[in-house]
Amino acid sequence: MDEDSQKFIGGKIVRGESPLNLEMPFEKLESFITPTESFYVRTHFPIPSIDRDAWWLHVEGDVENPFAINYEQLLELGSVTIPVTLECAGNNRNFLEPKVKGVQWGLGAVGTAEWSGVPLAILLDRAGVEANASEVILEGTDGGMLEDPKSPPGQLHFARSIPVEKARADVLLAYKMNGSELPPEHGFPVRAIVPGWYAMASIKWLQRIIVTDQPFSGYYQTIDYAYWKRRGDMAELASLTEMQIKAQIAKPAQGETVPANFSVRVHGAAWTRDGEIRKVELSTDGGSTWSEANLLGESKPNAWRLWEFNWQTPRTPGKQTLIARATDSLGRTQPVLRDADRGTYMINHLLPIDVDVR
């Protein structure tokens, strides 16, 4: 779909109105922190209307001291602020061939914000997690009925689980985004931030934290947001978890025209998990040759790294194919080809951007 036929709300591309799904035009990337008004919006159900004064967060399950905490009490606990990149697990789905079902995200279902809130570990320590506990289920207020025949009958809430170790390590219960109160579409009053994981784990409109000694097998854990994982000659469904290394080109954008024999700034962002982006390379000839780009700013855990490259365009007009690839401190880089076992998720193979040189 070309830009002229796309619908926009607040400068974001409409990928769905009911439920609301809005994408940041990735060519608008200009700064390390994504402005809140530009940050992509992903919802599965109508956005809940929550009265902050009536909201309670319940901590229950395999704990010694189950309790509930309200908004004002949460704000009294020790807070931290961290930049974290959130990426929808279906980001780049629009690039897949043949076309697949799901929200047709381009490049912009990703963003980096500064999140302020309370480490989940503080609440788990207060509750007293039992020794046999293995997972923490995060449940949102958002919910409804699904048309999928594989879904359970009746109402369900959006919920995902994470290992207890991850929950204690760095998960944040955020009530501020970029220094201001969370907007309703981003999870007001409180959302989880799970660094390094795809954003379906960062539950919005949080209402329950359930500690369990059993693997959680809810709809959004096993049916949706799952992929095929090989074990020898067998394939079994596995839950999506950690983000995959990726570099994306913001400008020039797909189909853009650039002048011949001219210095053009190519720039974008790259991200990974549990490591640092060490190198971004750019090919301007469809992958035949590669040149190293300049990394910008400082490396920060679980947040993207901006990069740029000054490209001297060819003297001869014609189509050029730009490709970016990232390498991190753990030696991981992007695959050249798509892994079909990933279905409609975890799209991090090399994505060509075609531009016209004139």
KASUL-V796508 format. One line per field, one symbol per residue. phi: phi as a letter, one per 30 degrees, with the letter a starting at -180 (. if undefined). burial: I if it has 16 or more other C-alpha atoms within 10 Angstrom, else O. Layout:
phi=???
burial=???
This chain:
phi=.dddcdcbbhicddclcbddbbcdddddebbecdeedcddbbbcbeddccdedcdbcccbjdbdbdabbcddddddddcbbbdbdcbddceiedddbddbdjedddccdaabbccclceeeddddddidddddbbbccccddalccdddddddidbcdbbbbdeddeddadcccbbbhibeededcjedbbdbcdiceddddechdbbbcdbccddbdedcbcchbbdcdbicccbdbddbddcdabbcdbddeidcbddhbdcdcbabbaabhacdcabcbccbijdbbbddcdcicdbehbdcdbbaccddddcdldbccbcbcbcdcidbdddcdcdddicbhcbddcdccbccb
burial=OOOOOOOOOOOIIIIOOOOIIIIIIIIOIOOIIIIIOIIIIIIOIOIIOOOOOOIIIIIIIIIOOIOIOOIOOIOOOOIOIIIIIIIIIIIIIIIOOOOOOOIIIIIIIIIIIIIIIIIIIOIIOOIOIIOOIIIIIIIIIIIOOOOOOOIOOOOIIIIIIIIIOOIIOOIIIIIIIIOOIIOOIIIIIIIIIIIIIIIIIIIIIIIIIIIIOOOIOIIIIIOOIIIIOOOOOOOOOIIIIIIIIIIIIIIIIIOOOIOIOOOIOIIIIIIIIOIIIIIIIIIIOIIOOIOIIOIOOOIOIIIIIIIIIOIOIIOOOOOIIIIIIIIIOOOIIIOOOIOOOIIIIIIIIIIIIIIIIO
